[in-house]
Every structure is written in structure tokens, then in C-alpha cells.
């Protein structure tokens, strides 16, 4: 019986915490949504009005070809 009461109390406390957290974060969510809607609306593969392509996501590998980096390979 004790475990059932403890489970109920923890369940109510967890729900209260989630509601409280969502309530406190609502201003941040509104600011993020308004910033997104005011952005230029990127789409993959299209150029922006100023003629530049913008990469939203991607990966790259940087190869350091400086003389100090190449010296370690030769040794």
C-alpha cells in the first residue's frame, strides 16, 4: 500500500514539475518561434536574394597542411 501511495505522490510531483517547466519556458518558445518566422526561410539548394548559397547543415574535414604539421609526418 505504501508503494502505491509513493508512486501516486511521485507521479503528481512529476506532472507538476513538467507543467511548471513548460509554463516558465513559454516566453523562450515564443521568442524562438517569432525569430524563425521572421527569418528569410532557407531552403536547401536555393540561392538567397543576394546570390549567396547558405549551408544549413553539413560536415567538413579540415586538413592542416602547415609546415609544422607536415614535419610530424616526415619524422
N, C-alpha and C positions, 0 to 999 in steps of 0.2 A: 504494500500500500504506500509506503514511504517513497519508493522509487517512482511510482505513478505521479504522486504529488510533486516530487522533484522535477520530473520530466515536464509536467504542466507549467511549473514556475519557470523553468529554463526556456520553454517554448514561448511563453508570453514575453519574457525578457528579451529573447532574440528578435521577436517580431517588433517589439517596441524599439529596440536599437536600430533595426533596419528602417523603420518608418522615420525615426528621428534623424538618421543619417541622410535619408533621401530628402527630408524637409530642409536640412541645413545646406545641402548641395544644390538646391534648386536654382539659386542665383548663378552659380557657376555653369550649370547646364544651359540656362537661358543665354548667358554671355557666349558660350561656345556655339550654340545654335545660331545666334544672330551673326556672329563672326563668320560662320560657314555660309550663311545665306547671302552675306554681303560680298563674299569673295568672288573672284572672276569666274569661278566654275570650271576648273580644269577638266579636260577630258583627254584620255590617252591618245597620242598620235596626232593631235591637232595643234596648230601653232596659235599662239596668243596674238592679239591685235597688233602688238609691236613687232611681230615677226620672230620672236624667240620661242623655241620649244622648251617646255619645263618638264623635268622628270619628277614624278610624284614618288615613286618607289624604285629602288634599284640597288644593285650591288656593284662594287668595283674592287679591283686589286691594284694596289699601289706598289710598283717596283722601284726600289731605291737604287739608282744607278750612280750615286755619288762615288767619288774615288775612295772614300773611306769604307764604304760598304763593299766595293769590289775588291779591296785589298784583303778583306777577311776570306773571301772565296779563294783567292790565289794562294793563300798560306796553307 
